[in-house]
């Protein structure tokens, strides 16, 4: 029995020896510099439960001490995560401080031999903050390096958006703590956009009420300063009538419904409405590429009282692809004519942007204005 116990003990010792011989090899030392560690240290085989090589650098004013050793992975990772802990407004691991503690971990044989483990070791950076921060100022404690904090403020008359993004921090994963804010006028009443109203040449009392309600709330809801708002109105039927239309650089009144419609005898009478051609006219003459280079958002409101005689899908999609926010108001005058809802959706792109005015609908203009203001104020930072 005794001889059996001795044999088991010897086998256990042999197994431990073999395991240790195959374990991770790390540099072990304690010195005042990395060069001193290289001269006085030695390569050791780690225990089975020690699966990383650790390096710790501690500075206390002008005195520095470096330790290198085998360590359990979880314990080393816990120490390493403390590199970004804040003390007195600075991180625990910081080369610019007289008092600093840095910990590094690696898992290859001899990986910590030349490891100095400073705040710059494997340090990531975040994307550079906006140097020319429009309508405001930004100050960063350490540029775009890990741990840097950037403080944002706005010029008089502008407000930070989002309002809780006054301070951003460059995190250890190379990402800022939140997206960069912007300085913008309050919205409403300020929402930089251009409005094109594409109007059927035939007018109706319900149409005028809807458009006037839209205009009244629009004028109450946003600033009419040309820096923030410009309007054009394009009159069309079977063709577009530029002579009766108002463009962005015209001096006519900008209030919806203020322009003169074609009178009887001015143009050939036609019950045909070609919305597709009118949309293409807007693309080619109003919302052109040169126009879309401005910071104003582009909005289009199509107002019709009958189904279009031509195809609208391709022209409307091209405008939306160019970033034009499109709505359609259908004035339901002719009950005997089936309403082509699919065509209206082809124009507007989504059901929420389609407004049908019936006999008792007197608040469609108000609904449209509110929806438009809400949409425009979702992203006041713009391009």
PERA-V117258 format. One record per residue. PHI is phi in whole degrees, 0 to 359 (* if undefined). PSI is psi as a letter, one per 20 degrees, with the letter a starting at -180 (none if undefined). OMEGA is omega in radians with two decimals (NA if undefined). Layout:
phi->PHI psi->PSI omega->OMEGA
phi->PHI psi->PSI omega->OMEGA
//
This chain:
phi->* psi->g omega->3.13
phi->298 psi->g omega->-3.14
phi->296 psi->h omega->3.11
phi->291 psi->g omega->3.11
phi->296 psi->h omega->3.10
phi->298 psi->g omega->-3.13
phi->295 psi->g omega->3.12
phi->296 psi->g omega->3.13
phi->298 psi->g omega->3.13
phi->295 psi->h omega->3.12
phi->295 psi->h omega->3.12
phi->295 psi->g omega->3.11
phi->297 psi->g omega->-3.14
phi->295 psi->g omega->3.14
phi->295 psi->g omega->3.11
phi->297 psi->h omega->3.13
phi->296 psi->g omega->-3.12
phi->294 psi->g omega->3.14
phi->295 psi->g omega->3.13
phi->296 psi->h omega->-3.13
phi->295 psi->h omega->-3.11
phi->264 psi->j omega->-3.08
phi->285 psi->r omega->3.12
phi->296 psi->q omega->3.14
phi->253 psi->p omega->-3.10
phi->232 psi->q omega->3.07
phi->277 psi->p omega->-3.13
phi->239 psi->p omega->-3.12
phi->193 psi->r omega->3.00
phi->210 psi->o omega->-3.04
phi->206 psi->r omega->-3.10
phi->267 psi->i omega->3.12
phi->204 psi->r omega->3.11
phi->293 psi->h omega->3.10
phi->294 psi->g omega->3.11
phi->297 psi->h omega->3.10
phi->296 psi->h omega->-3.13
phi->295 psi->h omega->-3.10
phi->279 psi->h omega->-3.01
phi->258 psi->i omega->-3.08
phi->278 psi->a omega->3.11
phi->211 psi->q omega->3.12
phi->271 psi->p omega->-3.11
phi->238 psi->q omega->3.05
phi->265 psi->p omega->-3.06
phi->284 psi->q omega->3.03
phi->292 psi->r omega->-3.07
phi->302 psi->h omega->-3.08
phi->270 psi->j omega->3.09
phi->253 psi->o omega->-2.99
phi->246 psi->j omega->3.04
phi->219 psi->q omega->3.02
phi->258 psi->p omega->-3.07
phi->250 psi->q omega->3.02
phi->230 psi->p omega->3.12
phi->236 psi->p omega->3.11
phi->242 psi->p omega->-3.14
phi->240 psi->p omega->3.10
phi->242 psi->p omega->3.07
phi->226 psi->n omega->-2.99
phi->59 psi->d omega->-3.06
phi->263 psi->j omega->-3.13
phi->258 psi->p omega->3.13
phi->237 psi->q omega->3.09
phi->222 psi->p omega->-3.13
phi->237 psi->p omega->3.03
phi->240 psi->p omega->3.05
phi->229 psi->p omega->-3.05
phi->193 psi->r omega->2.98
phi->281 psi->q omega->3.14
phi->203 psi->q omega->3.03
phi->292 psi->q omega->-3.03
phi->301 psi->g omega->-3.08
phi->296 psi->g omega->3.13
phi->295 psi->g omega->3.14
phi->293 psi->g omega->3.13
phi->295 psi->h omega->3.09
phi->298 psi->g omega->3.10
phi->294 psi->g omega->-3.09
phi->295 psi->h omega->-3.14
phi->295 psi->h omega->3.12
phi->286 psi->i omega->3.09
phi->304 psi->h omega->-3.07
phi->264 psi->j omega->3.08
phi->298 psi->q omega->-3.08
phi->267 psi->p omega->3.04
phi->225 psi->o omega->3.13
phi->61 psi->k omega->3.11
phi->85 psi->i omega->3.13
phi->237 psi->r omega->3.14
phi->281 psi->q omega->-3.13
phi->301 psi->h omega->3.09
phi->262 psi->o omega->-3.04
phi->206 psi->o omega->-3.10
phi->293 psi->i omega->-3.08
phi->272 psi->j omega->-3.12
phi->253 psi->q omega->3.07
phi->285 psi->h omega->3.11
phi->244 psi->o omega->-3.05
phi->205 psi->q omega->3.05
phi->229 psi->p omega->3.12
phi->237 psi->p omega->3.10
phi->232 psi->p omega->3.11
phi->230 psi->q omega->-3.13
phi->228 psi->q omega->3.05
phi->212 psi->r omega->-2.99
phi->231 psi->k omega->3.08
phi->246 psi->q omega->3.10
phi->305 psi->p omega->3.07
phi->63 psi->j omega->-3.05
phi->292 psi->i omega->-3.11
phi->258 psi->j omega->-3.13
phi->297 psi->g omega->-3.10
phi->259 psi->j omega->-3.10
phi->288 psi->o omega->3.12
phi->265 psi->h omega->3.04
phi->54 psi->m omega->3.05
phi->247 psi->r omega->-3.13
phi->295 psi->i omega->-3.13
phi->269 psi->i omega->-3.09
phi->291 psi->p omega->3.14
phi->54 psi->k omega->-3.08
phi->284 psi->p omega->3.06
phi->271 psi->r omega->3.05
phi->231 psi->q omega->3.04
phi->267 psi->r omega->3.07
phi->300 psi->q omega->-3.09
phi->296 psi->p omega->3.06
phi->294 psi->q omega->-3.10
phi->299 psi->o omega->-3.12
phi->292 psi->g omega->-3.14
phi->259 psi->m omega->-3.08
phi->287 psi->o omega->-2.99
phi->292 psi->p omega->3.07
phi->64 psi->k omega->-3.14
phi->192 psi->a omega->-3.10
phi->224 psi->q omega->3.07
phi->223 psi->p omega->3.11
phi->232 psi->p omega->-3.13
phi->244 psi->p omega->-3.09
phi->290 psi->h omega->-3.10
phi->210 psi->l omega->3.11
phi->60 psi->c omega->-3.14
phi->249 psi->k omega->3.13
phi->277 psi->q omega->3.13
phi->306 psi->p omega->3.13
phi->92 psi->i omega->-3.14
phi->295 psi->q omega->3.08
phi->244 psi->p omega->-3.14
phi->249 psi->p omega->-3.10
phi->251 psi->p omega->-3.07
phi->249 psi->p omega->3.06
phi->215 psi->q omega->-3.05
phi->243 psi->q omega->3.06
phi->291 psi->r omega->-3.14
phi->301 psi->p omega->3.13
phi->92 psi->i omega->3.13
phi->243 psi->q omega->-3.10
phi->230 psi->q omega->-3.12
phi->286 psi->p omega->3.13
phi->223 psi->p omega->-0.05
phi->293 psi->q omega->-3.02
phi->292 psi->h omega->-3.11
phi->265 psi->j omega->-3.11
phi->257 psi->l omega->3.13
phi->287 psi->h omega->-3.11
phi->226 psi->p omega->3.07
phi->242 psi->q omega->3.13
phi->237 psi->p omega->3.06
phi->280 psi->o omega->-3.04
phi->275 psi->r omega->-3.08
phi->296 psi->i omega->3.12
phi->271 psi->j omega->3.12
phi->82 psi->j omega->3.14
phi->243 psi->q omega->3.04
phi->289 psi->q omega->-3.07
phi->296 psi->h omega->3.06
phi->199 psi->r omega->3.13
phi->299 psi->q omega->-3.13
phi->294 psi->p omega->-3.13
phi->280 psi->a omega->3.04
phi->221 psi->r omega->3.04
phi->255 psi->o omega->-3.07
phi->221 psi->r omega->2.99
phi->293 psi->q omega->3.12
phi->298 psi->q omega->-3.11
phi->232 psi->p omega->-0.25
phi->293 psi->r omega->0.21
phi->267 psi->i omega->-3.07
phi->262 psi->p omega->3.07
phi->212 psi->n omega->-3.06
phi->298 psi->o omega->3.09
phi->204 psi->q omega->3.03
phi->249 psi->p omega->-3.11
phi->241 psi->p omega->2.98
phi->249 psi->p omega->3.05
phi->257 psi->o omega->3.14
phi->265 psi->o omega->-2.91
phi->246 psi->p omega->2.99
phi->294 psi->p omega->-3.03
phi->292 psi->h omega->3.11
phi->278 psi->p omega->-3.09
phi->246 psi->q omega->-3.12
phi->210 psi->q omega->-3.10
phi->301 psi->g omega->-3.14
phi->294 psi->h omega->3.09
phi->298 psi->g omega->-3.13
phi->297 psi->g omega->3.12
phi->298 psi->g omega->-3.13
phi->297 psi->g omega->-3.10
phi->291 psi->h omega->3.12
phi->293 psi->g omega->3.09
phi->298 psi->g omega->3.08
phi->298 psi->g omega->-3.12
phi->294 psi->g omega->-3.14
phi->298 psi->g omega->-3.13
phi->290 psi->h omega->3.11
phi->299 psi->g omega->-3.12
phi->292 psi->h omega->3.08
phi->283 psi->h omega->-2.98
phi->272 psi->h omega->-3.12
phi->220 psi->r omega->-3.10
phi->288 psi->q omega->3.09
phi->265 psi->j omega->3.06
phi->300 psi->p omega->-3.13
phi->304 psi->h omega->3.07
phi->292 psi->h omega->-3.06
phi->244 psi->h omega->-3.03
phi->213 psi->p omega->3.02
phi->222 psi->q omega->-3.08
phi->226 psi->q omega->3.00
phi->229 psi->q omega->3.10
phi->231 psi->p omega->-3.10
phi->248 psi->p omega->-3.14
phi->266 psi->p omega->-3.12
phi->210 psi->r omega->3.00
phi->211 psi->d omega->2.98
phi->287 psi->h omega->3.06
phi->222 psi->r omega->3.07
phi->271 psi->q omega->-3.13
phi->247 psi->n omega->-3.12
phi->299 psi->h omega->-3.09
phi->292 psi->h omega->3.11
phi->254 psi->j omega->-3.08
phi->259 psi->r omega->3.08
phi->238 psi->p omega->-3.11
phi->249 psi->r omega->-3.02
phi->302 psi->h omega->-3.07
phi->265 psi->j omega->3.11
phi->283 psi->q omega->3.14
phi->258 psi->j omega->3.12
phi->292 psi->r omega->3.10
phi->301 psi->p omega->-3.11
phi->274 psi->i omega->-3.04
phi->290 psi->p omega->-3.13
phi->305 psi->p omega->3.10
phi->88 psi->j omega->-3.07
phi->279 psi->h omega->-3.09
phi->281 psi->q omega->3.12
phi->278 psi->p omega->3.06
phi->277 psi->q omega->3.05
phi->301 psi->p omega->3.12
phi->272 psi->r omega->3.09
phi->301 psi->p omega->-3.14
phi->93 psi->i omega->3.11
phi->291 psi->g omega->-3.12
phi->224 psi->r omega->3.10
phi->295 psi->p omega->-3.12
phi->290 psi->p omega->3.13
phi->208 psi->p omega->3.10
phi->270 psi->j omega->-3.08
phi->276 psi->p omega->3.06
phi->238 psi->p omega->3.13
phi->250 psi->n omega->-3.10
phi->292 psi->h omega->-3.13
phi->302 psi->g omega->3.11
phi->295 psi->h omega->3.13
phi->294 psi->h omega->3.10
phi->296 psi->g omega->3.10
phi->296 psi->h omega->3.09
phi->298 psi->g omega->3.11
phi->299 psi->g omega->3.13
phi->296 psi->h omega->-3.01
phi->273 psi->h omega->-3.00
phi->235 psi->i omega->-3.09
phi->241 psi->f omega->3.12
phi->272 psi->m omega->-3.13
phi->276 psi->r omega->3.11
phi->298 psi->g omega->3.13
phi->296 psi->h omega->3.13
phi->293 psi->h omega->-3.06
phi->287 psi->i omega->3.07
phi->281 psi->i omega->3.13
phi->281 psi->r omega->-3.10
phi->280 psi->i omega->3.13
phi->295 psi->p omega->3.00
phi->281 psi->q omega->-3.08
phi->257 psi->p omega->-3.14
phi->235 psi->p omega->3.12
phi->232 psi->p omega->3.04
phi->243 psi->o omega->3.13
phi->261 psi->p omega->-3.14
phi->243 psi->o omega->-3.09
phi->223 psi->r omega->3.12
phi->237 psi->j omega->3.10
phi->201 psi->r omega->3.14
phi->291 psi->q omega->-3.14
phi->286 psi->q omega->3.13
phi->277 psi->i omega->-3.13
phi->245 psi->r omega->-3.12
phi->285 psi->p omega->-3.08
phi->248 psi->i omega->-2.91
phi->299 psi->g omega->-3.05
phi->295 psi->g omega->-3.12
phi->294 psi->g omega->3.14
phi->293 psi->g omega->3.13
phi->296 psi->h omega->3.13
phi->297 psi->h omega->3.10
phi->294 psi->g omega->3.14
phi->294 psi->h omega->3.08
phi->298 psi->h omega->3.11
phi->275 psi->j omega->3.07
phi->91 psi->j omega->3.14
phi->280 psi->p omega->3.09
phi->279 psi->o omega->-2.94
phi->243 psi->p omega->3.05
phi->232 psi->q omega->3.06
phi->223 psi->p omega->3.02
phi->249 psi->p omega->3.11
phi->253 psi->o omega->3.11
phi->271 psi->o omega->-3.01
phi->278 psi->n omega->-3.10
phi->270 psi->h omega->-2.98
phi->246 psi->n omega->-3.07
phi->295 psi->h omega->-3.12
phi->281 psi->i omega->3.11
phi->263 psi->o omega->-3.13
phi->299 psi->p omega->3.12
phi->283 psi->p omega->3.14
phi->269 psi->n omega->-3.10
phi->296 psi->h omega->3.11
phi->299 psi->h omega->3.12
phi->293 psi->g omega->3.11
phi->297 psi->h omega->3.09
phi->293 psi->h omega->3.07
phi->298 psi->h omega->3.13
phi->285 psi->g omega->-3.00
phi->275 psi->h omega->3.10
phi->95 psi->h omega->3.13
phi->206 psi->q omega->-3.04
phi->301 psi->h omega->-3.10
phi->295 psi->i omega->-3.12
phi->259 psi->j omega->3.11
phi->253 psi->p omega->3.13
phi->235 psi->p omega->3.14
phi->252 psi->p omega->-3.12
phi->263 psi->o omega->3.08
phi->259 psi->a omega->-3.07
phi->298 psi->h omega->-3.06
phi->255 psi->j omega->-3.11
phi->273 psi->o omega->-3.14
phi->248 psi->i omega->-3.08
phi->243 psi->j omega->3.13
phi->297 psi->g omega->3.14
phi->298 psi->h omega->3.11
phi->295 psi->g omega->3.12
phi->298 psi->g omega->-3.14
phi->297 psi->g omega->-3.12
phi->297 psi->g omega->3.13
phi->296 psi->g omega->-3.14
phi->296 psi->g omega->-3.13
phi->294 psi->g omega->3.13
phi->298 psi->g omega->3.12
phi->300 psi->g omega->-3.12
phi->294 psi->g omega->-3.09
phi->293 psi->h omega->-3.09
phi->273 psi->j omega->3.09
phi->290 psi->h omega->-3.12
phi->222 psi->n omega->-3.10
phi->280 psi->i omega->-3.11
phi->287 psi->h omega->3.06
phi->67 psi->a omega->-3.08
phi->288 psi->none omega->NA
//
